[in-house]
């Protein structure tokens, strides 16, 4: 019997298909039955920096919306509720010039987060602490430096949002 050119390709395709069976990257699947939405009410703020908890909460909500696997809804319609406390804010000098003038700061934010399954009332994720930090450069212009600090905070919030999305979704 004469070999045909498509047989090796068919065999290769079958082997690749068999090798991939049963494997998936954690956090990339569909939500388990009954979990389709999450509520993220405004975090409480016990840090030394007023009002930053609102920007943090909006960034966390955007992170889940961007991911798209869970709908962000109001608490009364949610399957999961993420509750949190922004409990740490610090700004530390990170580098100096030869005259001891600060060139760069680290801004650090810390939160305690818990995710509750509304149907059972039990923790889906028990209370955990997370901290993120981001650097920013200073300039002689205070307005530009403050804008850099706020941009650094946004980057830190985005990193924290991605981390929390992964934390919730890795259980799927």
Secondary structure, 3 states (H helix, E strand, C coil): CCCCHHHHHHHHHHHHHHHHCCCCCCCCCCCCCCCCEEEECCCEECCCCCCHHHHHHHHHHHHHHHHCCCEECCHHHCCEEEEEEEEEEEEEEEEECCCCCEEEEEEEEEEEEEEEECCCCCEEEEEEEEEEEEEEECCCCHHHHHHHHHHHHHHHHHHHHHHHHHHHHCCC
